[in-house]
Amino acid sequence: MARVRRTLTTIATAGALSAGGAVVWGVGIERYLFTARRHELRVLPPGSASVTVLHLSDAHMAPWQHRKQRWIADLAEDTQPDLVINTGDNLGHRRGLDGIRSAFAPLRGVPGFFVHGSNDVFEPSGRNPLRYFTGPSRHAKAAAKLDTPAMDAFFADDLGWSDLDNAAATVRVGALRIDGVGVDDAHRDWDDLDALPAALAGLGKPDDAHLTVGVTHAPYRRVLDRFVDLGADVIFGGHTHGGQVRVPFSSRALVANCDIPLDQARGLSTWGTDAVPLNVSAGLGHSIYAPIRFGCRPEASVLTLRARA
């Protein structure tokens, strides 16, 4: 019996040390290991010049997160993108816009599209992380509102980006006309899918667009399906944090906080029978109430769009 007790004690101690080490790694190290995930897609008309797209998502910025701010600013300067796609949840604190201004300053004048996540509208609140295993999270009944109009003004007026919340817009990148169509946060049921056909029609002849992108914060299936129906050539989403805590080297997230298949909760895949490219960013941040990343580094995506053969 003594030998059995010693064995069980050893196993329990090893398990506790492993769990403790994982927490230390996730809280103290990995959440600062920002990485750029790079992809190439051949989606432009033949003969087109290549386009570099910087996809930013889920910064959940707090004013004291200076390492994150510097990394985003450095990435923007290094990549010199031609187009920015911002899939929301930029703010993580009532003064989060201070950090966003610093991080996004090098992107001033670069064409871009943006949509809202709920954390661009409401302050974050503490959640029981185990509830994510039961399905998409519920909403806090009482949460303070953030200064969303100030953020939108910075994006639209200062940086020059177009708001795609249940809307469509056109930007020019060199000789290319790029149409964007997007929705407000589908996780909050703020998406208005019925408004999208008219919004796109208001841009002019769809055949005149060289590329059409669909932009959503939360990549719910109903939204992705509608983008495919509307002729999107590429779709961008965020929200999932890639699961935020994953089994290392696994291709599947443990949770996605929406109804997207778990093996598509991070990275580049395809959607629909037409195999439309879908890029879901695992995002750059986390709630200030859940400061951990494990097996899922914070990330931005850099996509090089090239001409089709």
N, C-alpha and C positions, 0 to 999 in steps of 0.2 A: 504493500500500500504506500509506503514511504516513497518508493521509486516512482509510482504512478503520480503521486502528488507533486513530486519534483518535476516530472515531465510536464504535467499540466501547468505548473507554475512557470516553467521555462517557455512554454507555448504562449501563455497569456502575456508574459513579459515581452516576448518577441513581437507579438501582435500589437501591444500597446506602443512599443518603440517605433514600429513601422507606421502605425497610424499617426503618432506624434511627428515623425519625420516627414510624412506626407503633408501634414498641416503646415509645418515649418516651411517646406518647399513651396507649397501653393500660396501661402500668405506672404512669405518673406522674400521669395525669389521669382517664381514663375510669372506672377502677375506683372512683373517689370520686364519680362523678356519679350519685348515688342518685336514683331516680325512682319516682313512684307511677303505676302503670298503672291506669287507671280504666275500669270497664265497668258497663253496666246490663243486667239480665236480668229478664224477666217470668216468674217461676216460682212465685210465691206464689198462694194461693187468692184469688179475687176478693174485694175489700173489705179485704184485709189491709193493715196499715201496712207501710211500707217497712223493710227491714233492711239495715244497712251491715255488710259482711263485710270484714275485713282478713285477707288471705292472705299469710302470711310463710313463707319457705322459704330453705334453704341459706345461712344466715348465716355458717357456718364461722367462728365467732367466735374471735378471739384476744384476750387481755386488753388489748393495746395499741391496738386498733382503736377509738379513742374517737370518731372522726368517724362511723363506722357506728353506734355505740351511741347517740350523740346524735340522729342522723337518725331511727332507729327510734323512739326515745322521743318525739321531736317529732311524728312522723307519727301515732303512737298518740294523742297528746293532741289533735292537730288534727282527726283523723277521728272520734274518739269512736265506735268501732265497737260494734255490738250483738253481734257474734260474731267470734271469731278462729279461723282455720284455719291450723295450723302443720304443714307437710309435711316437717319433719325436716332433718337435717344442720345442727343448730344449733351444734355444737361444732367448732372447728377447732384446738384446742390443749388440753392437759391442764388449763389454767386458764381455758378458754373460758367456763365457767359464770359466772365473775366478770363478764364483759362482758354475758352474756345477762341476768343479774339486773338490771344497770343499764338495759339497753335495753328490757326488757319490763316494768319496774316500773309504768308508767302503765296497763298492761293488767290489773292486779290487780282481780279481781271481775267481769271481762267473761267471759261464757261462752265456752268454746273447746273445740276438738278438736285432738289432736296425734297424730302417728305418728313412728316412728323412721326415720332413715336410718342407714347403717352408720357414718357419722362422728359419730353420737351414742353409739357403742359403742366404736369403735377410733380411736386417734390416726391422723392422716393420715401418708402416706408419699410420698416422691418417685416420680413416674411419668414415663415417656417419653410426651410428649403425642402423638407420631405414632402410637402404638398405638391411640388412639381411632378412627382411621380404619379399623382392621381389625375393629371391632365393639366391643361392650360390654367395659369394662375387667375385668381379672382382679383378684383380691384378693391383698393382701400376705400372704405366708405367716406372717409373725411381726409382729404389731402390738400395741403396748401397749393395754390396755383403759382406757377412760375411766370416770369415776364417773357412769355412767348413772343409778343409783338416786337420786343427789342431784339430777340434772336433773329426773327424773320427779317427785320429791317437790316441787321448786319449782313445776313446772307444775301438778301436781294439788292439792297442799295449800296453796300460797301463792297462786297465781293462780286456781285453781279450774277448771282445764281437765280434760277427760276423755280418757283414753288409749284410742285406737282401734287399737292393734296387734293385728290378728286378733281384733277385738272390735267391739262396737256400744254406743252410749250415747245418751241423750236429754238435751237441754237445753231450757230454756224461754227464749224471747225475747219478752217481752211476752205476748201471748195465744197465741203460736205454739208448738207442739211441733215441735222439729227433731230428727230422728233422724240419727245419724252412724254409718257403718260404714266400717271401714278395715282396712288390712293393714300388717304389719311390712315391712321393706325387701325389695321384690321383686327388687332387683338382687343381693341376697345369697341369694335363694331362701328368705327367712324368711317369705314370705307363706303363709298357710294358708287357701286359698279355701274349702275344705270346711267350715271352722268358721263361716263367715259367716251362712248361713241360720239356724242355731240361735241365733247371737248376736242377730240381728235379731228372731227370734221371741220371745226373752226380754224384749224391750222392750214387748210388748203388741201390740194390733191395729195392723198397719201402716196401715190406713185412718185411724187416729186421728192420724197424723203429718201435719202441714201441709207438711213438706218433709223429704226424705231426701237427705243428702249422702254421697258416696263420697270417701274420703281415702286417698291413697297417697303415699309418697315417690317411688318410681320408677314412672312411668306405662307399665308394660308392657301390651301388648295384652290378655294373659290377664286381668289385673286389671281393666282398663277394661271388658272384655266382661262379667265377673262382676258388676261394679257395675250395669251396664245391666240385666242379667238380674234383679238383686235390686230393681230399681225406683228406682234413684238418680235424683233430679231434677237434680242438679248434681254434677260430679266435679272434685276438686282434686288436682294433682300438682306435683312439683318435680323435683329431681335433675339435669335436663338442663343447667342453667345457660344455657339458650337457645342452647347451642353454645359459649358463652363468647367465642369468637373467630369473628366472622361477616364475610362480605362486606357492607360498608355498604349499607343500603337493600334488602338481599335479604330475601325472605319465607321463605327456607329456611335452616335451620342447616346447617353443614358436618358436624357430628356431634351425636348425642343421647345416647350412652352407654346406650341401651336400644333397643327395637324399635319405638318410636313413629315414625310418619312424620315426616320431617325438617321438613315445613312445619307440623307441629303441636307442635314442640319448644319453643315459646314463645307465650304469649298465649292468647286465647279462641278456641275452635273448637267443633266438635261431634263426638260419637262415637256410632257405631251408626246403625242404620236409623231409630231414634226421634229422632235428632239431639239427644242429651242434651248440654247445655253442658259443656264441658271447659276448665278454666283451668289451664294449665301455667305456673308462675312460673319466670322465668329466674333468680330468686334474688338474694340480697343480697351474696353473697361469692364466695370462691374458696379453693382450697387455699393454705396458706401457702407451698407449694412451686411454685405457678403463679400468682403475683400479677399477673394481667393480665386486662383486659376490652377487647375491641376490637369495635366495631360492635354491642355488646350491653351496654348499661348495666346495672348492678346495680339490682334493682327489688323492690318489693312491689306487691301488687295490692289495689285497693279496689273492691269490687263492691257496687253498690246493687241489692238484690233488690226487685222491685216486684210488685204484684198483676197476675195475668193479666187480660186484658180480660173 
